[in-house]
Amino acid sequence: MPTRISDDIWRQFQEELAAVDRKPSAPLSRDELAQLNPEQRMALAKTEFMGIKRKYGLKLDDVLTFLPEEDVVTYLQRLMH
């Protein structure tokens, strides 16, 4: 038999979840970034990109238009390998 969650508890959960989403995370310092290996830096960049993409409803081509052409070419080459 399923357990029913009260509306007050559900509302509190939703408010706490929204507060976590609104809480900005502190960006890494230059020293912290320097300690990351290339795979960690790429994973961090992907995570940040996906967050921005979701938040603003962007597509990949929206973002690529703002990057220098050389970076776009390098990025696309890495995707193909």
KEKE-3310 file (N, C-alpha, C; in steps of 0.2 Angstrom, whole numbers, plus 5000, padded with zeros to 4 digits):
npx = (5004:5004:5012:5006:5011:5011:5004:5010:5023:5028:5028:5037:5048:5050:5052:5065:5072:5072:5079:5092:5095:5095:5106:5121:5136:5153:5165:5179:5196:5210:5222:5216:5210:5222:5227:5219:5218:5219:5207:5199:5197:5190:5178:5173:5171:5161:5151:5148:5144:5133:5124:5123:5117:5105:5099:5097:5092:5099:5107:5120:5126:5122:5131:5144:5145:5150:5163:5181:5186:5196:5196:5183:5185:5195:5188:5177:5185:5190:5178:5175:5185)
npy = (4994:5011:5025:5040:5056:5071:5086:5098:5093:5089:5101:5108:5100:5103:5117:5117:5110:5119:5129:5124:5123:5136:5141:5147:5140:5141:5147:5138:5142:5149:5142:5130:5126:5124:5113:5102:5088:5086:5078:5080:5094:5095:5088:5096:5107:5103:5100:5113:5119:5111:5115:5129:5128:5121:5131:5142:5138:5135:5130:5119:5125:5139:5142:5139:5149:5160:5158:5158:5155:5145:5138:5132:5124:5115:5109:5103:5094:5086:5080:5071:5061)
npz = (5000:4995:5002:5008:5005:5015:5010:5015:5019:5006:5000:5007:5004:4991:4991:4998:4989:4978:4984:4985:4971:4968:4975:4973:4967:4972:4961:4955:4960:4952:4956:4961:4948:4941:4947:4942:4931:4913:4910:4920:4920:4907:4910:4920:4912:4903:4912:4917:4905:4901:4912:4909:4896:4899:4908:4900:4889:4877:4862:4855:4844:4846:4857:4851:4841:4848:4852:4848:4831:4829:4841:4840:4829:4834:4844:4837:4830:4840:4844:4834:4835)
capx = (5000:5008:5012:5004:5015:5006:5005:5015:5030:5029:5029:5044:5053:5050:5056:5072:5075:5073:5084:5098:5096:5097:5112:5127:5142:5159:5169:5186:5201:5215:5226:5212:5210:5228:5228:5215:5221:5215:5201:5194:5195:5185:5172:5170:5168:5155:5146:5146:5141:5126:5120:5121:5113:5098:5096:5095:5089:5104:5109:5127:5128:5122:5137:5150:5146:5153:5170:5185:5185:5201:5193:5177:5188:5198:5182:5174:5190:5190:5172:5176:5190)
capy = (5000:5017:5030:5047:5062:5076:5092:5102:5090:5089:5108:5110:5097:5107:5123:5115:5108:5125:5133:5121:5125:5143:5142:5147:5136:5145:5144:5136:5147:5147:5137:5124:5124:5122:5106:5097:5085:5088:5075:5083:5100:5094:5086:5102:5112:5100:5101:5120:5120:5108:5119:5135:5126:5120:5137:5147:5134:5136:5124:5119:5130:5145:5143:5139:5156:5165:5155:5159:5149:5140:5134:5128:5118:5110:5106:5098:5088:5081:5076:5066:5056)
capz = (5000:4995:5008:5005:5008:5016:5006:5018:5018:4999:4998:5011:5000:4984:4993:4999:4982:4974:4987:4983:4964:4968:4979:4968:4969:4971:4955:4957:4960:4947:4959:4960:4941:4939:4950:4939:4925:4907:4910:4925:4917:4902:4914:4923:4907:4901:4917:4917:4899:4902:4916:4905:4891:4902:4911:4895:4883:4872:4858:4854:4839:4850:4860:4847:4838:4852:4853:4842:4826:4830:4847:4837:4825:4838:4848:4833:4829:4846:4844:4828:4836)
cpx = (5004:5007:5010:5008:5010:5008:5010:5022:5032:5031:5036:5049:5055:5054:5063:5075:5077:5078:5091:5100:5098:5104:5118:5133:5148:5163:5176:5191:5206:5220:5222:5211:5216:5230:5224:5219:5216:5208:5196:5192:5189:5178:5169:5167:5162:5149:5143:5142:5134:5122:5118:5116:5106:5095:5094:5092:5093:5105:5117:5129:5127:5128:5143:5150:5149:5161:5174:5185:5190:5199:5187:5180:5191:5193:5179:5178:5190:5184:5172:5180:5187)
cpy = (5006:5021:5036:5052:5068:5082:5097:5099:5090:5096:5110:5106:5101:5113:5122:5114:5114:5129:5130:5123:5132:5145:5142:5144:5141:5143:5142:5141:5145:5142:5130:5121:5121:5115:5100:5095:5087:5084:5078:5090:5100:5092:5092:5107:5109:5101:5108:5121:5117:5112:5126:5133:5125:5127:5142:5144:5135:5129:5124:5125:5138:5147:5144:5146:5161:5163:5157:5153:5144:5135:5129:5122:5113:5106:5101:5092:5083:5077:5070:5061:5052)
cpz = (5000:5000:5005:5009:5009:5011:5009:5018:5011:4997:5001:5007:4994:4986:4994:4993:4978:4977:4985:4975:4964:4971:4974:4971:4967:4965:4958:4956:4954:4950:4959:4953:4939:4942:4946:4933:4919:4907:4915:4923:4912:4905:4917:4918:4904:4906:4917:4910:4899:4906:4913:4900:4893:4904:4906:4889:4877:4868:4857:4849:4842:4853:4856:4843:4842:4854:4847:4837:4827:4836:4844:4833:4829:4842:4843:4831:4834:4846:4839:4830:4842)
residu = (MET:PRO:THR:ARG:ILE:SER:ASP:ASP:ILE:TRP:ARG:GLN:PHE:GLN:GLU:GLU:LEU:ALA:ALA:VAL:ASP:ARG:LYS:PRO:SER:ALA:PRO:LEU:SER:ARG:ASP:GLU:LEU:ALA:GLN:LEU:ASN:PRO:GLU:GLN:ARG:MET:ALA:LEU:ALA:LYS:THR:GLU:PHE:MET:GLY:ILE:LYS:ARG:LYS:TYR:GLY:LEU:LYS:LEU:ASP:ASP:VAL:LEU:THR:PHE:LEU:PRO:GLU:GLU:ASP:VAL:VAL:THR:TYR:LEU:GLN:ARG:LEU:MET:HIS)
# end
